Amino acid sequence: MAIALAPAALERARRFLAASPDALGLRFGVARTGCSGWGYVVDLAHEEKPGDAVTEQDGVRIYVDAQSQPMVDGTEIDFEQKGLNQEFVFRNPNAAAECGCGESFTTDPGKA
């Protein structure tokens, strides 16, 4: 399982974790949503669940549930600021298409 945080996302994650000292790290995965089927979910991880894959980058742990693993393996997470807007951005090699609004994606069944 390989998930990478770009420098801006790593800094943002560190700030979230510093504000929540009881968190173990980040939880990253997918949930059914949107036009294309899957949407990314990023939250604080407060426990390790059975089946989680755990990666660590520069002291930040990332927990990914078993269902999400094949759909997000290899994803780079970045954090961008555009004017007043701030958001995580996902560069996922498994995403075959995204919906027009960018809120959801679909995978190639042969890859995930």
CNS distance restraints for C-alpha pairs under 8 A (distance, minus, plus):
assign (resid   1 and name CA) (resid  53 and name CA) 6.72 0.50 0.50
assign (resid   1 and name CA) (resid  54 and name CA) 7.85 0.50 0.50
assign (resid   1 and name CA) (resid  55 and name CA) 7.19 0.50 0.50
assign (resid   1 and name CA) (resid  69 and name CA) 7.10 0.50 0.50
assign (resid   1 and name CA) (resid  73 and name CA) 5.46 0.50 0.50
assign (resid   1 and name CA) (resid  74 and name CA) 7.12 0.50 0.50
assign (resid   2 and name CA) (resid  55 and name CA) 7.05 0.50 0.50
assign (resid   2 and name CA) (resid  73 and name CA) 5.45 0.50 0.50
assign (resid   2 and name CA) (resid  74 and name CA) 4.91 0.50 0.50
assign (resid   2 and name CA) (resid  75 and name CA) 7.11 0.50 0.50
assign (resid   3 and name CA) (resid  55 and name CA) 7.09 0.50 0.50
assign (resid   3 and name CA) (resid  62 and name CA) 7.69 0.50 0.50
assign (resid   3 and name CA) (resid  72 and name CA) 7.61 0.50 0.50
assign (resid   3 and name CA) (resid  73 and name CA) 6.26 0.50 0.50
assign (resid   3 and name CA) (resid  74 and name CA) 5.41 0.50 0.50
assign (resid   3 and name CA) (resid  75 and name CA) 5.19 0.50 0.50
assign (resid   3 and name CA) (resid  76 and name CA) 5.92 0.50 0.50
assign (resid   3 and name CA) (resid  77 and name CA) 7.56 0.50 0.50
assign (resid   4 and name CA) (resid  57 and name CA) 7.33 0.50 0.50
assign (resid   4 and name CA) (resid  74 and name CA) 7.43 0.50 0.50
assign (resid   4 and name CA) (resid  75 and name CA) 6.42 0.50 0.50
assign (resid   4 and name CA) (resid  76 and name CA) 4.64 0.50 0.50
assign (resid   4 and name CA) (resid  77 and name CA) 6.15 0.50 0.50
assign (resid   5 and name CA) (resid   9 and name CA) 5.54 0.50 0.50
assign (resid   5 and name CA) (resid  10 and name CA) 5.39 0.50 0.50
assign (resid   5 and name CA) (resid  57 and name CA) 7.43 0.50 0.50
assign (resid   5 and name CA) (resid  76 and name CA) 5.75 0.50 0.50
assign (resid   5 and name CA) (resid  77 and name CA) 4.91 0.50 0.50
assign (resid   5 and name CA) (resid  78 and name CA) 6.11 0.50 0.50
assign (resid   6 and name CA) (resid  10 and name CA) 6.07 0.50 0.50
assign (resid   6 and name CA) (resid  76 and name CA) 6.75 0.50 0.50
assign (resid   6 and name CA) (resid  77 and name CA) 6.03 0.50 0.50
assign (resid   6 and name CA) (resid  78 and name CA) 4.94 0.50 0.50
assign (resid   6 and name CA) (resid  79 and name CA) 7.54 0.50 0.50
assign (resid   7 and name CA) (resid  11 and name CA) 6.24 0.50 0.50
assign (resid   7 and name CA) (resid  78 and name CA) 7.38 0.50 0.50
assign (resid   8 and name CA) (resid  12 and name CA) 6.24 0.50 0.50
assign (resid   8 and name CA) (resid  78 and name CA) 6.15 0.50 0.50
assign (resid   8 and name CA) (resid  79 and name CA) 5.32 0.50 0.50
assign (resid   8 and name CA) (resid  80 and name CA) 7.37 0.50 0.50
assign (resid   9 and name CA) (resid  13 and name CA) 6.00 0.50 0.50
assign (resid   9 and name CA) (resid  77 and name CA) 6.39 0.50 0.50
assign (resid   9 and name CA) (resid  78 and name CA) 4.75 0.50 0.50
assign (resid   9 and name CA) (resid  79 and name CA) 4.62 0.50 0.50
assign (resid   9 and name CA) (resid  88 and name CA) 7.18 0.50 0.50
assign (resid  10 and name CA) (resid  14 and name CA) 6.20 0.50 0.50
assign (resid  10 and name CA) (resid  60 and name CA) 7.64 0.50 0.50
assign (resid  10 and name CA) (resid  78 and name CA) 7.98 0.50 0.50
assign (resid  11 and name CA) (resid  15 and name CA) 6.39 0.50 0.50
assign (resid  12 and name CA) (resid  16 and name CA) 6.38 0.50 0.50
assign (resid  12 and name CA) (resid  79 and name CA) 7.38 0.50 0.50
assign (resid  13 and name CA) (resid  17 and name CA) 6.12 0.50 0.50
assign (resid  13 and name CA) (resid  26 and name CA) 7.43 0.50 0.50
assign (resid  13 and name CA) (resid  60 and name CA) 7.51 0.50 0.50
assign (resid  14 and name CA) (resid  18 and name CA) 5.99 0.50 0.50
assign (resid  14 and name CA) (resid  60 and name CA) 7.16 0.50 0.50
assign (resid  15 and name CA) (resid  19 and name CA) 6.35 0.50 0.50
assign (resid  16 and name CA) (resid  20 and name CA) 6.47 0.50 0.50
assign (resid  16 and name CA) (resid  44 and name CA) 7.95 0.50 0.50
assign (resid  17 and name CA) (resid  21 and name CA) 6.10 0.50 0.50
assign (resid  17 and name CA) (resid  23 and name CA) 6.43 0.50 0.50
assign (resid  17 and name CA) (resid  25 and name CA) 6.75 0.50 0.50
assign (resid  17 and name CA) (resid  44 and name CA) 7.57 0.50 0.50
assign (resid  22 and name CA) (resid  46 and name CA) 6.85 0.50 0.50
assign (resid  23 and name CA) (resid  44 and name CA) 6.08 0.50 0.50
assign (resid  23 and name CA) (resid  45 and name CA) 5.61 0.50 0.50
assign (resid  23 and name CA) (resid  46 and name CA) 4.72 0.50 0.50
assign (resid  23 and name CA) (resid  47 and name CA) 7.80 0.50 0.50
assign (resid  24 and name CA) (resid  44 and name CA) 7.51 0.50 0.50
assign (resid  24 and name CA) (resid  45 and name CA) 5.52 0.50 0.50
assign (resid  24 and name CA) (resid  46 and name CA) 5.49 0.50 0.50
assign (resid  24 and name CA) (resid  47 and name CA) 6.74 0.50 0.50
assign (resid  24 and name CA) (resid  61 and name CA) 7.02 0.50 0.50
assign (resid  25 and name CA) (resid  44 and name CA) 5.97 0.50 0.50
assign (resid  25 and name CA) (resid  45 and name CA) 5.22 0.50 0.50
assign (resid  25 and name CA) (resid  46 and name CA) 7.41 0.50 0.50
assign (resid  25 and name CA) (resid  60 and name CA) 5.94 0.50 0.50
assign (resid  25 and name CA) (resid  61 and name CA) 4.69 0.50 0.50
assign (resid  25 and name CA) (resid  62 and name CA) 5.77 0.50 0.50
assign (resid  25 and name CA) (resid  63 and name CA) 7.18 0.50 0.50
assign (resid  26 and name CA) (resid  42 and name CA) 6.90 0.50 0.50
assign (resid  26 and name CA) (resid  43 and name CA) 5.80 0.50 0.50
assign (resid  26 and name CA) (resid  44 and name CA) 4.55 0.50 0.50
assign (resid  26 and name CA) (resid  45 and name CA) 5.02 0.50 0.50
assign (resid  26 and name CA) (resid  60 and name CA) 7.52 0.50 0.50
assign (resid  26 and name CA) (resid  61 and name CA) 6.21 0.50 0.50
assign (resid  26 and name CA) (resid  62 and name CA) 4.78 0.50 0.50
assign (resid  26 and name CA) (resid  63 and name CA) 6.06 0.50 0.50
assign (resid  27 and name CA) (resid  41 and name CA) 7.73 0.50 0.50
assign (resid  27 and name CA) (resid  42 and name CA) 5.67 0.50 0.50
assign (resid  27 and name CA) (resid  43 and name CA) 5.12 0.50 0.50
assign (resid  27 and name CA) (resid  44 and name CA) 5.47 0.50 0.50
assign (resid  27 and name CA) (resid  45 and name CA) 4.86 0.50 0.50
assign (resid  27 and name CA) (resid  62 and name CA) 5.77 0.50 0.50
assign (resid  27 and name CA) (resid  63 and name CA) 4.69 0.50 0.50
assign (resid  27 and name CA) (resid  64 and name CA) 6.02 0.50 0.50
assign (resid  28 and name CA) (resid  40 and name CA) 7.38 0.50 0.50
assign (resid  28 and name CA) (resid  41 and name CA) 5.70 0.50 0.50
assign (resid  28 and name CA) (resid  42 and name CA) 4.72 0.50 0.50
assign (resid  28 and name CA) (resid  43 and name CA) 6.69 0.50 0.50
assign (resid  28 and name CA) (resid  62 and name CA) 6.68 0.50 0.50
assign (resid  28 and name CA) (resid  63 and name CA) 6.08 0.50 0.50
assign (resid  28 and name CA) (resid  64 and name CA) 5.28 0.50 0.50
assign (resid  28 and name CA) (resid  65 and name CA) 7.77 0.50 0.50
assign (resid  29 and name CA) (resid  40 and name CA) 5.85 0.50 0.50
assign (resid  29 and name CA) (resid  41 and name CA) 5.22 0.50 0.50
assign (resid  29 and name CA) (resid  42 and name CA) 6.74 0.50 0.50
assign (resid  29 and name CA) (resid  64 and name CA) 5.66 0.50 0.50
assign (resid  29 and name CA) (resid  65 and name CA) 6.53 0.50 0.50
assign (resid  29 and name CA) (resid  68 and name CA) 5.14 0.50 0.50
assign (resid  29 and name CA) (resid  69 and name CA) 7.42 0.50 0.50
assign (resid  29 and name CA) (resid  72 and name CA) 7.05 0.50 0.50
assign (resid  30 and name CA) (resid  38 and name CA) 6.01 0.50 0.50
assign (resid  30 and name CA) (resid  39 and name CA) 5.38 0.50 0.50
assign (resid  30 and name CA) (resid  40 and name CA) 4.53 0.50 0.50
assign (resid  30 and name CA) (resid  41 and name CA) 5.37 0.50 0.50
assign (resid  30 and name CA) (resid  68 and name CA) 5.62 0.50 0.50
assign (resid  30 and name CA) (resid  71 and name CA) 7.90 0.50 0.50
assign (resid  30 and name CA) (resid  72 and name CA) 7.97 0.50 0.50
assign (resid  31 and name CA) (resid  38 and name CA) 5.54 0.50 0.50
assign (resid  31 and name CA) (resid  39 and name CA) 5.43 0.50 0.50
assign (resid  31 and name CA) (resid  40 and name CA) 6.54 0.50 0.50
assign (resid  31 and name CA) (resid  41 and name CA) 6.75 0.50 0.50
assign (resid  32 and name CA) (resid  37 and name CA) 5.40 0.50 0.50
assign (resid  32 and name CA) (resid  38 and name CA) 4.62 0.50 0.50
assign (resid  32 and name CA) (resid  39 and name CA) 6.22 0.50 0.50
assign (resid  33 and name CA) (resid  37 and name CA) 5.32 0.50 0.50
assign (resid  33 and name CA) (resid  38 and name CA) 5.28 0.50 0.50
assign (resid  33 and name CA) (resid  39 and name CA) 5.58 0.50 0.50
assign (resid  33 and name CA) (resid 104 and name CA) 6.66 0.50 0.50
assign (resid  34 and name CA) (resid  38 and name CA) 6.77 0.50 0.50
assign (resid  34 and name CA) (resid  39 and name CA) 6.90 0.50 0.50
assign (resid  34 and name CA) (resid  99 and name CA) 7.76 0.50 0.50
assign (resid  34 and name CA) (resid 103 and name CA) 6.46 0.50 0.50
assign (resid  34 and name CA) (resid 104 and name CA) 5.35 0.50 0.50
assign (resid  35 and name CA) (resid  99 and name CA) 5.99 0.50 0.50
assign (resid  35 and name CA) (resid 104 and name CA) 6.52 0.50 0.50
assign (resid  35 and name CA) (resid 105 and name CA) 7.94 0.50 0.50
assign (resid  36 and name CA) (resid  97 and name CA) 7.71 0.50 0.50
assign (resid  36 and name CA) (resid  98 and name CA) 6.42 0.50 0.50
assign (resid  36 and name CA) (resid  99 and name CA) 5.58 0.50 0.50
assign (resid  36 and name CA) (resid 104 and name CA) 5.39 0.50 0.50
assign (resid  36 and name CA) (resid 105 and name CA) 4.94 0.50 0.50
assign (resid  36 and name CA) (resid 106 and name CA) 5.35 0.50 0.50
assign (resid  37 and name CA) (resid 104 and name CA) 6.25 0.50 0.50
assign (resid  37 and name CA) (resid 105 and name CA) 6.11 0.50 0.50
assign (resid  37 and name CA) (resid 106 and name CA) 5.88 0.50 0.50
assign (resid  38 and name CA) (resid 104 and name CA) 5.14 0.50 0.50
assign (resid  38 and name CA) (resid 105 and name CA) 5.26 0.50 0.50
assign (resid  38 and name CA) (resid 106 and name CA) 6.17 0.50 0.50
assign (resid  39 and name CA) (resid 103 and name CA) 6.19 0.50 0.50
assign (resid  39 and name CA) (resid 104 and name CA) 4.45 0.50 0.50
assign (resid  39 and name CA) (resid 105 and name CA) 6.40 0.50 0.50
assign (resid  40 and name CA) (resid 104 and name CA) 7.36 0.50 0.50
assign (resid  45 and name CA) (resid  63 and name CA) 6.96 0.50 0.50
assign (resid  48 and name CA) (resid  52 and name CA) 6.61 0.50 0.50
assign (resid  48 and name CA) (resid  63 and name CA) 7.28 0.50 0.50
assign (resid  49 and name CA) (resid  65 and name CA) 7.48 0.50 0.50
assign (resid  51 and name CA) (resid  65 and name CA) 6.15 0.50 0.50
assign (resid  51 and name CA) (resid  66 and name CA) 5.19 0.50 0.50
assign (resid  52 and name CA) (resid  63 and name CA) 5.99 0.50 0.50
assign (resid  52 and name CA) (resid  64 and name CA) 5.27 0.50 0.50
assign (resid  52 and name CA) (resid  65 and name CA) 4.49 0.50 0.50
assign (resid  52 and name CA) (resid  66 and name CA) 5.70 0.50 0.50
assign (resid  53 and name CA) (resid  63 and name CA) 5.78 0.50 0.50
assign (resid  53 and name CA) (resid  64 and name CA) 5.20 0.50 0.50
assign (resid  53 and name CA) (resid  65 and name CA) 6.49 0.50 0.50
assign (resid  53 and name CA) (resid  66 and name CA) 7.08 0.50 0.50
assign (resid  53 and name CA) (resid  69 and name CA) 7.52 0.50 0.50
assign (resid  54 and name CA) (resid  61 and name CA) 6.58 0.50 0.50
assign (resid  54 and name CA) (resid  62 and name CA) 5.57 0.50 0.50
assign (resid  54 and name CA) (resid  63 and name CA) 4.70 0.50 0.50
assign (resid  54 and name CA) (resid  64 and name CA) 6.49 0.50 0.50
assign (resid  55 and name CA) (resid  61 and name CA) 5.67 0.50 0.50
assign (resid  55 and name CA) (resid  62 and name CA) 5.28 0.50 0.50
assign (resid  55 and name CA) (resid  63 and name CA) 6.80 0.50 0.50
assign (resid  56 and name CA) (resid  60 and name CA) 5.41 0.50 0.50
assign (resid  56 and name CA) (resid  61 and name CA) 4.25 0.50 0.50
assign (resid  56 and name CA) (resid  62 and name CA) 6.06 0.50 0.50
assign (resid  57 and name CA) (resid  61 and name CA) 6.51 0.50 0.50
assign (resid  64 and name CA) (resid  68 and name CA) 6.50 0.50 0.50
assign (resid  64 and name CA) (resid  69 and name CA) 6.15 0.50 0.50
assign (resid  65 and name CA) (resid  69 and name CA) 6.29 0.50 0.50
assign (resid  66 and name CA) (resid  70 and name CA) 7.96 0.50 0.50
assign (resid  68 and name CA) (resid  72 and name CA) 6.19 0.50 0.50
assign (resid  69 and name CA) (resid  73 and name CA) 5.68 0.50 0.50
assign (resid  70 and name CA) (resid 111 and name CA) 7.87 0.50 0.50
assign (resid  70 and name CA) (resid 112 and name CA) 5.06 0.50 0.50
assign (resid  71 and name CA) (resid  94 and name CA) 5.95 0.50 0.50
assign (resid  71 and name CA) (resid  95 and name CA) 7.62 0.50 0.50
assign (resid  71 and name CA) (resid 107 and name CA) 6.95 0.50 0.50
assign (resid  71 and name CA) (resid 112 and name CA) 5.40 0.50 0.50
assign (resid  72 and name CA) (resid  92 and name CA) 6.36 0.50 0.50
assign (resid  72 and name CA) (resid  93 and name CA) 7.94 0.50 0.50
assign (resid  72 and name CA) (resid  94 and name CA) 6.70 0.50 0.50
assign (resid  73 and name CA) (resid  92 and name CA) 7.76 0.50 0.50
assign (resid  73 and name CA) (resid  93 and name CA) 7.99 0.50 0.50
assign (resid  73 and name CA) (resid  94 and name CA) 7.58 0.50 0.50
assign (resid  74 and name CA) (resid  92 and name CA) 6.52 0.50 0.50
assign (resid  74 and name CA) (resid  93 and name CA) 6.41 0.50 0.50
assign (resid  74 and name CA) (resid  94 and name CA) 7.88 0.50 0.50
assign (resid  75 and name CA) (resid  90 and name CA) 6.57 0.50 0.50
assign (resid  75 and name CA) (resid  91 and name CA) 5.46 0.50 0.50
assign (resid  75 and name CA) (resid  92 and name CA) 4.33 0.50 0.50
assign (resid  75 and name CA) (resid  93 and name CA) 6.44 0.50 0.50
assign (resid  76 and name CA) (resid  90 and name CA) 5.90 0.50 0.50
assign (resid  76 and name CA) (resid  91 and name CA) 5.09 0.50 0.50
assign (resid  76 and name CA) (resid  92 and name CA) 6.54 0.50 0.50
assign (resid  77 and name CA) (resid  88 and name CA) 6.67 0.50 0.50
assign (resid  77 and name CA) (resid  89 and name CA) 5.79 0.50 0.50
assign (resid  77 and name CA) (resid  90 and name CA) 4.79 0.50 0.50
assign (resid  77 and name CA) (resid  91 and name CA) 6.44 0.50 0.50
assign (resid  78 and name CA) (resid  88 and name CA) 5.62 0.50 0.50
assign (resid  78 and name CA) (resid  89 and name CA) 5.02 0.50 0.50
assign (resid  78 and name CA) (resid  90 and name CA) 6.36 0.50 0.50
assign (resid  78 and name CA) (resid  91 and name CA) 7.98 0.50 0.50
assign (resid  79 and name CA) (resid  86 and name CA) 7.24 0.50 0.50
assign (resid  79 and name CA) (resid  87 and name CA) 5.69 0.50 0.50
assign (resid  79 and name CA) (resid  88 and name CA) 4.34 0.50 0.50
assign (resid  79 and name CA) (resid  89 and name CA) 5.76 0.50 0.50
assign (resid  80 and name CA) (resid  86 and name CA) 5.69 0.50 0.50
assign (resid  80 and name CA) (resid  87 and name CA) 5.58 0.50 0.50
assign (resid  80 and name CA) (resid  88 and name CA) 6.32 0.50 0.50
assign (resid  80 and name CA) (resid  89 and name CA) 6.86 0.50 0.50
assign (resid  81 and name CA) (resid  85 and name CA) 5.67 0.50 0.50
assign (resid  81 and name CA) (resid  86 and name CA) 4.37 0.50 0.50
assign (resid  81 and name CA) (resid  87 and name CA) 6.65 0.50 0.50
assign (resid  82 and name CA) (resid  86 and name CA) 6.33 0.50 0.50
assign (resid  94 and name CA) (resid 107 and name CA) 5.65 0.50 0.50
assign (resid  94 and name CA) (resid 108 and name CA) 6.85 0.50 0.50
assign (resid  94 and name CA) (resid 111 and name CA) 6.33 0.50 0.50
assign (resid  94 and name CA) (resid 112 and name CA) 6.77 0.50 0.50
assign (resid  95 and name CA) (resid 105 and name CA) 6.15 0.50 0.50
assign (resid  95 and name CA) (resid 106 and name CA) 5.68 0.50 0.50
assign (resid  95 and name CA) (resid 107 and name CA) 4.65 0.50 0.50
assign (resid  95 and name CA) (resid 108 and name CA) 6.93 0.50 0.50
assign (resid  96 and name CA) (resid 105 and name CA) 7.38 0.50 0.50
assign (resid  96 and name CA) (resid 106 and name CA) 5.76 0.50 0.50
assign (resid  96 and name CA) (resid 107 and name CA) 4.77 0.50 0.50
assign (resid  96 and name CA) (resid 108 and name CA) 5.31 0.50 0.50
assign (resid  97 and name CA) (resid 105 and name CA) 5.62 0.50 0.50
assign (resid  97 and name CA) (resid 106 and name CA) 5.46 0.50 0.50
assign (resid  97 and name CA) (resid 107 and name CA) 6.93 0.50 0.50
assign (resid  98 and name CA) (resid 102 and name CA) 5.87 0.50 0.50
assign (resid  98 and name CA) (resid 103 and name CA) 7.59 0.50 0.50
assign (resid  98 and name CA) (resid 104 and name CA) 5.79 0.50 0.50
assign (resid  98 and name CA) (resid 105 and name CA) 4.14 0.50 0.50
assign (resid  98 and name CA) (resid 106 and name CA) 6.37 0.50 0.50
assign (resid  99 and name CA) (resid 103 and name CA) 6.63 0.50 0.50
assign (resid  99 and name CA) (resid 104 and name CA) 5.71 0.50 0.50
assign (resid  99 and name CA) (resid 105 and name CA) 6.10 0.50 0.50
assign (resid 107 and name CA) (resid 111 and name CA) 7.09 0.50 0.50
assign (resid 107 and name CA) (resid 112 and name CA) 6.40 0.50 0.50
assign (resid 108 and name CA) (resid 112 and name CA) 6.41 0.50 0.50
